[in-house]
Structure formats: structure tokens, C-alpha cells
Amino acid sequence: MVQMESLDIRTVTLSLETGDCAASSVKATGDRIAKKVFKVAKHLVKIAKAIESEFGVPVVNKRVALTPVAQMAGGCREKEYTPIAKAMDRVAKDIGIDLIGGFSAMVEKGFTKAAENLFASLPRALSSTDFVCAGVGVASTKAGINMDAVQQLGHLIKKAAELSKSRDGIACGKLAVLCNAPNDIPFMAGAFHGSGEPEAVVNIGVSGPSVVRSVLEQLPKDAPLQDVAEAVKKISFKITRVGEVVGREVARRLGVSFGIVDLSLAPTPHPGDSIAKILELMGLERVGTHGTTVALMMLVDAVKKGGAMATSSVGGFSGTFIPASEDHGMIEAVRLGALTLDKLECMTAVCSVGLDMVPVPGNTPPETISAIIADEMAIGVINNKSTGVRIIPVPGKRAGQWIEYGSLYPGLLARSPIMAVHPFSSAILIRRGGRVPAPLRSLTN
């Protein structure tokens, strides 16, 4: 699987409690965060590489996730939190990790003063750093949707795109808007150290689309769907076992707790590492056509069933990423017109991860961006599932044009077409603000 089918551990994420780093100034808070991260995580990359060599399994990304900054910066005199983000960025470079998450706030029911400050700081913080990621929780099944936050995000995302215009708005790709955010996400941009977690814990994100694809290629073309599901389930068991073994060993050598295995299938721009191609092997001429949603549902369910049999430590998103600018097959489907933003949103009802890395025209109104976010939050709220949005209004670009992100984050992003949005306005709805109440199902156990 490693040599011929590109099996890898997609991410080893050290999740670290940094609430004890709070101080009366943003500089002191940032310095304390950097000092603690360096102390605990300075050997993370070295250990991951050693295990990679010893076990023969590639560990693609090494990451750190911190306590949401909005939970620790409330005592700071300043309202601009960008210096904290820059301190996080510096320590990420110092220890050699790929990304650092936790410039975050959870505002499902409303804003604290610190959360307001963090929101206002998002555009500058994300556009002036290279490795810092933010996850903001604006909705949950228990709380409903904070539409004031959603409304703000449309404008903040547009501003972040403009501030990173020279890089096609990539700052927005480091911001995940979350619904029912798990406390133990290992994947960026949404990863943060949630409440109830140990002081320091290693969480693993497994992958393996190429392995699943290889298994399906060996099945007869007329194999019934239950046989397809069974094949995916069996290989997911093996992939998950590898992930847990690696994760436990990283945690042991770091001297911290082992947390969870996120069972999500995560694609890359490599042609063989595509979720879309798996779905097409199931019998679709092109992903995005009728039948795509049921095929994706079956894939996600089979992955979860196989993974759950392999480990008692399932967590994170545990679904399937369907990014519009990371998956070669998805990118091709958008180019051909087979996959539209509406169909992609429909697929998120069963994928557990949401609208991921979606480039849209730069002149998209902020209210339209907010409406896209709100629609996705609604899917998560009513179905009691985790989901999220990473959307990039690419400055100066229109639908059908292409962007190139591969040089910025090699191996993660790719060349991608910009997706069209509806021309009709949602502005009156979004400007109402307030909160969409929690659904009736939130009252049931």
C-alpha cells in the first residue's frame, strides 16, 4: 500500500492547551504561547520523520493546534490580536511544522469581547502570516446559527482576500467556518485544542484515497454495491490500524497523550489521490452527475464502519474531504461543468467536512459569501453533523478563470477553476442578522 498505492498518514497534529499563556498584553501572550509551543513541540518533526523512516509510512504533515485565542486573550489591553498570530507563525517556523491552528473563536450563541476582537483581527492576522490557521464556530445543533457572525464573515473574508491579493486571496484558505465543531480536529484550517482535552495530545488524520481506488479497480465492473462497500470497509480497517500505530508511537516519544484517529479520506492534487476518481469507479461517468450524492454517502459510511472496527479512538471530522482546489478529479469535473457549487453543497450533506477550498469570483458580494456559509451551516445544524466552509473570493478573477495555488503549499493545493455563484441577491436576508434558532431536534436526546 505504501510503495504502490501512496498510503500515507496525512497529518500528525499535536494539540496543546495554551490557556495558561494568557497575559495582560498581546505581546506577552504571544511570547508565552511561542515559548510553550517550542518547549512541548520542538521535537515533533524529528520524531515524526524518525517514525516515518522506521515504519516506512510517510507522514505528510506535522501540525500544532492551540486553545482558541479568543479564550485566552480576554485580559489583553489591546484589541488587535495580530501580534499573537505573528508569534504563532514564528514558532511554527522555528520548529519546522507545516501549519499551526487555534487563532480561533467559538461564537455559536454570541460574542465575548475577546471574540469580537479576534474577528476584527482575522483579515490582517491571516494575510500577514504564512502558517497560522483559524477555525471559527458559528453554528451548532444545540445553539442554532449566529447570523451576526455569519454576516460579519462575508465582509472579513472579502477583506482578507484583498489583503492577500498578490497571492490570489490565499489568506481565506486558512480560515474555516465551522458547525458542530469537534474538539479534536487534526485537519487544518479548523484544528484547535478543545475543552475537555488533555494538556497535550496527539491526534492523527489518516488518508488513503489511492489505496481505496486501487481496491475498487480490482472489483468486477458489475459487482453489486454491497460488495463495493465491503471492499472499502475492509481496506479502511487496515488504513486506520496503521494510523493508530503511528499516532500512539508519536505520542509515546513526545511524552504526551494519544487522542483520536480522524477517519477522513483526504485527497491531494496527485491524480491517483482523488475522491472524485473513487466515486467515478463506482459507476459515475463524471463526479457531479446524478447519483454522486448516494455514491459519496456509501463511501463515507463504509470508511467509518471499517475505521470504527479498527480503533476505539475515532474522532475529528471522520468523513471525506471534497475540496474544489485540491482534488484532481474534482477540479476536472468543475472544468467540464459536471460539478457546480450547488451540487457540491448537496454532497456536503453526507461528507462530514463541507465546502472546502472553494474559489469564487472576486466580485462576489460579501452578503453572497455569508449566504453560502449560512446554507452550509444549516445543513450541519439540521442534520446534527460537523461541517465547515473555506471559501476564497479571488480578487480580480471571474468564473471560469484559473488560479494556481500549488507553489504556495506544494502537495496540498493545485491549479483550479473559479466556480460561479448565483447572480441573485441574498442581501436582505443576511442583513437581518440575529440568530437562526436551534431546531426542534436539538431538544431530543
LINKAPE-V766930 format. One record per residue. N is the residue number from 0. PHI is phi in whole degrees, -180 to 180 (NA if undefined). NEAR is the number of other ideal C-beta (glycine too) atoms within 12 Angstrom. D_FIRST is the distance of its C-alpha to the first C-alpha in Angstrom with 1 decimal. Layout:
N:PHI:NEAR:D_FIRST
N:PHI:NEAR:D_FIRST
This chain:
0:NA:27:0.0
1:-71:23:3.8
2:-78:13:5.8
3:-108:13:5.6
4:-125:26:4.8
5:61:29:6.4
6:-65:37:5.5
7:-150:38:8.9
8:-91:44:12.0
9:-70:46:14.3
10:-154:47:17.5
11:-107:54:19.2
12:-117:55:22.7
13:-87:55:25.7
14:-99:53:28.3
15:-132:46:31.8
16:-73:33:35.3
17:-127:45:37.7
18:-61:28:40.7
19:-77:20:42.6
20:-93:37:42.5
21:-63:28:45.1
22:-144:26:48.2
23:-86:15:51.3
24:-136:22:50.0
25:-68:36:46.9
26:-64:23:46.8
27:-64:23:47.1
28:-63:38:44.4
29:-61:38:42.0
30:-64:24:42.8
31:-67:30:42.2
32:-61:46:38.9
33:-60:35:37.8
34:-64:25:39.1
35:-69:33:37.3
36:-60:42:33.9
37:-61:29:34.3
38:-63:24:35.3
39:-86:33:32.5
40:-109:41:29.6
41:-62:23:30.5
42:-103:23:27.8
43:-58:42:25.0
44:-65:27:23.4
45:-60:21:24.0
46:-66:32:22.4
47:-62:40:19.3
48:-67:23:18.9
49:-64:20:19.7
50:-67:33:17.1
51:-56:25:14.5
52:-71:13:15.6
53:-71:16:16.0
54:-90:24:12.8
55:75:17:10.6
56:-116:36:9.4
57:-62:32:11.2
58:-111:41:14.1
59:-74:36:15.4
60:-126:40:18.7
61:-119:41:21.3
62:-138:48:24.1
63:-131:55:27.3
64:-123:56:29.1
65:-116:51:32.8
66:-55:41:35.5
67:-50:44:36.9
68:-57:48:39.4
69:-64:39:41.9
70:-86:31:42.1
71:-119:40:43.1
72:-102:47:45.2
73:-63:27:48.0
74:-89:21:50.3
75:-75:30:50.0
76:-68:18:53.2
77:-79:25:51.5
78:-99:21:50.1
79:-93:26:47.7
80:-99:46:44.5
81:-55:33:42.9
82:-57:34:43.6
83:-66:51:41.3
84:-61:43:38.5
85:-68:32:39.3
86:-66:40:39.2
87:-62:54:35.8
88:-64:34:34.7
89:-63:26:36.2
90:-71:37:34.5
91:-60:39:31.1
92:-67:23:31.8
93:-62:22:33.1
94:-96:33:30.1
95:80:24:27.6
96:-81:43:25.7
97:-87:35:24.6
98:-150:43:26.6
99:-134:52:29.2
100:-112:51:30.2
101:125:56:33.3
102:-79:57:36.0
103:-134:51:36.4
104:-154:45:39.0
105:-109:40:39.0
106:-130:39:42.0
107:-56:35:41.6
108:-104:24:45.2
109:160:22:46.8
110:-103:25:47.0
111:-84:22:48.1
112:-60:21:49.8
113:-64:30:46.8
114:-65:36:44.5
115:-60:25:47.1
116:-65:32:47.0
117:-65:46:43.2
118:-57:43:43.1
119:-64:26:45.8
120:-86:40:43.8
121:-55:48:40.5
122:-58:35:41.2
123:-69:29:42.4
124:-62:44:39.9
125:-76:47:36.8
126:-82:35:38.3
127:-103:28:39.4
128:-127:38:36.1
129:-103:27:32.7
130:-118:38:30.4
131:-83:52:32.4
132:-122:48:31.2
133:-129:55:33.4
134:-123:49:32.8
135:-117:47:36.0
136:-89:46:36.4
137:-118:48:39.1
138:-157:48:38.7
139:-158:33:37.9
140:-64:30:38.8
141:-76:22:41.4
142:-107:28:43.0
143:88:33:42.7
144:-120:46:42.3
145:-80:38:44.2
146:-73:35:45.4
147:-63:30:47.3
148:-67:43:44.0
149:-61:47:42.4
150:-61:34:45.5
151:-60:34:45.3
152:-63:47:41.6
153:-56:39:42.4
154:-73:29:44.8
155:-66:39:42.7
156:-66:48:39.7
157:-61:36:42.0
158:-68:30:43.5
159:-62:41:40.2
160:-63:41:39.2
161:-65:28:42.6
162:-68:26:42.3
163:-113:34:39.0
164:-57:24:40.3
165:-65:15:39.6
166:-118:28:35.8
167:56:33:36.0
168:73:42:36.3
169:-64:38:33.0
170:-55:42:34.6
171:-67:47:34.3
172:-72:43:30.5
173:-102:50:30.8
174:-123:50:32.8
175:-112:51:31.4
176:-96:49:34.0
177:-118:52:33.0
178:-124:49:34.1
179:51:39:33.6
180:-64:44:31.7
181:-67:42:29.7
182:-80:33:30.7
183:-132:39:27.2
184:-68:47:25.3
185:-92:53:22.7
186:-90:56:22.4
187:-93:47:25.0
188:-96:48:27.6
189:-86:48:28.6
190:-65:52:27.7
191:-153:50:30.7
192:-89:49:31.8
193:-85:37:33.4
194:-66:18:36.2
195:87:15:35.6
196:-84:35:32.7
197:-64:24:33.0
198:-55:21:34.4
199:-145:32:31.0
200:-150:37:27.6
201:-98:49:23.9
202:-114:53:22.1
203:-114:54:18.4
204:-112:50:17.0
205:-85:57:13.4
206:-147:50:11.8
207:107:46:8.8
208:-57:48:10.9
209:-65:37:8.7
210:-68:37:6.3
211:-62:48:9.8
212:-61:39:11.2
213:-62:27:9.1
214:-65:36:10.2
215:-69:35:13.7
216:-64:23:14.0
217:-86:18:14.0
218:-80:26:16.8
219:-60:13:20.4
220:-62:13:22.1
221:-103:9:24.8
222:-62:20:22.7
223:-64:15:24.6
224:-63:22:23.4
225:-66:14:23.2
226:-72:21:20.6
227:-62:32:18.6
228:-62:30:19.0
229:-65:22:18.1
230:-64:34:14.7
231:-65:44:14.0
232:-61:30:15.5
233:-66:27:13.5
234:-72:39:10.0
235:-65:44:11.9
236:-59:31:13.1
237:-66:30:9.9
238:-60:47:9.1
239:-67:42:12.8
240:-62:30:13.0
241:-61:36:10.8
242:-60:50:13.1
243:-68:37:16.2
244:-60:27:15.7
245:-64:43:15.4
246:-61:46:18.2
247:-65:28:20.5
248:-72:27:20.2
249:-61:44:21.1
250:-62:32:23.9
251:-62:16:25.2
252:-72:23:25.4
253:-80:35:27.1
254:77:20:29.4
255:-128:33:29.0
256:-75:26:28.0
257:-97:35:24.6
258:-103:43:24.8
259:-136:41:22.4
260:-113:47:18.9
261:-86:49:19.2
262:-83:49:17.0
263:-62:48:17.4
264:-80:52:15.0
265:-121:48:16.0
266:-80:46:15.7
267:-134:37:16.5
268:-67:33:18.6
269:-60:28:15.8
270:-53:20:16.4
271:-83:27:12.9
272:-104:38:12.7
273:-122:37:15.6
274:-68:50:16.9
275:-58:46:19.6
276:-68:33:17.6
277:-63:45:16.1
278:-63:44:19.8
279:-70:31:20.9
280:-66:32:18.6
281:-71:37:20.5
282:136:25:23.6
283:-92:29:25.0
284:-64:18:26.5
285:-154:25:26.0
286:-59:42:25.0
287:109:37:28.3
288:-77:25:30.1
289:-60:15:31.5
290:104:23:29.0
291:-64:38:26.6
292:-66:29:27.5
293:-69:23:27.1
294:-64:37:23.6
295:-67:39:22.6
296:-59:28:24.4
297:-66:33:22.5
298:-63:48:19.1
299:-61:39:20.2
300:-64:29:21.7
301:-66:37:18.7
302:-62:50:16.5
303:-67:37:19.4
304:-64:25:20.0
305:-66:36:16.6
306:-67:45:16.5
307:-66:24:20.1
308:-76:21:19.6
309:-93:27:17.1
310:-150:33:19.4
311:-94:14:23.1
312:-117:31:22.8
313:-78:33:22.0
314:-162:42:23.7
315:63:45:24.0
316:-78:50:23.7
317:50:41:20.9
318:-148:43:20.9
319:-142:49:19.5
320:-78:51:20.6
321:-128:53:22.3
322:-73:50:23.6
323:-84:50:26.0
324:-137:46:25.3
325:-127:42:21.6
326:-101:46:19.9
327:-55:34:20.4
328:-69:39:20.9
329:-65:51:23.4
330:-60:42:25.2
331:-65:27:25.7
332:-66:34:26.9
333:-65:41:29.4
334:-59:28:30.6
335:-82:19:31.3
336:84:18:33.1
337:-76:26:30.9
338:-117:39:30.0
339:-111:28:32.9
340:-63:36:33.4
341:-63:21:35.0
342:-68:29:32.1
343:-61:45:29.6
344:-62:36:31.9
345:-60:26:31.9
346:-65:46:28.1
347:-68:44:28.3
348:-64:31:30.2
349:-124:30:27.0
350:-98:46:24.3
351:76:42:25.4
352:-119:51:25.2
353:108:49:27.9
354:-76:44:29.1
355:-120:46:26.9
356:54:46:27.8
357:-98:50:30.3
358:-84:47:32.6
359:-127:48:36.1
360:-58:32:39.3
361:-66:30:41.1
362:-91:23:44.3
363:-63:39:42.9
364:-61:27:45.5
365:-59:32:44.5
366:-66:32:45.7
367:-69:33:43.2
368:-60:45:40.3
369:-61:42:41.7
370:-67:36:41.9
371:-63:39:38.2
372:-62:50:37.4
373:-62:40:39.8
374:-60:37:38.4
375:-69:45:34.9
376:-62:46:36.5
377:-62:34:38.3
378:-60:35:35.2
379:-67:45:33.9
380:-64:38:37.3
381:-72:26:38.2
382:-99:27:34.8
383:53:24:34.5
384:-131:34:31.1
385:-75:38:29.7
386:-160:47:29.6
387:-163:49:30.4
388:-138:48:31.5
389:-125:48:30.8
390:-126:49:33.2
391:-127:47:34.4
392:-78:46:37.8
393:-79:43:37.5
394:-58:32:40.9
395:77:17:42.7
396:-114:27:40.1
397:-122:21:40.5
398:-58:27:38.4
399:94:19:36.6
400:-75:24:36.6
401:-115:22:33.4
402:-124:41:32.3
403:-125:24:30.1
404:-108:34:28.4
405:-59:23:25.5
406:-73:16:27.6
407:-80:25:28.5
408:-134:28:25.0
409:-57:17:22.6
410:87:25:19.1
411:-106:35:20.5
412:-113:34:23.2
413:-152:36:24.1
414:-78:24:27.1
415:-145:38:28.3
416:-80:33:31.4
417:-85:37:33.9
418:-90:42:34.3
419:-77:26:37.8
420:-116:34:39.5
421:-66:22:42.5
422:-81:12:45.9
423:-89:12:47.8
424:-82:17:48.6
425:-116:27:47.6
426:-60:18:49.8
427:-64:13:52.3
428:-59:22:49.8
429:-68:31:48.0
430:-71:21:51.2
431:-62:19:52.4
432:64:22:50.1
433:80:19:50.4
434:-141:26:47.8
435:-76:34:46.3
436:-62:22:47.1
437:-63:26:44.5
438:-72:23:44.1
439:-57:12:45.8
440:-63:16:42.5
441:-68:22:42.3
442:-87:11:45.2
443:-94:10:43.5
444:-85:6:41.5
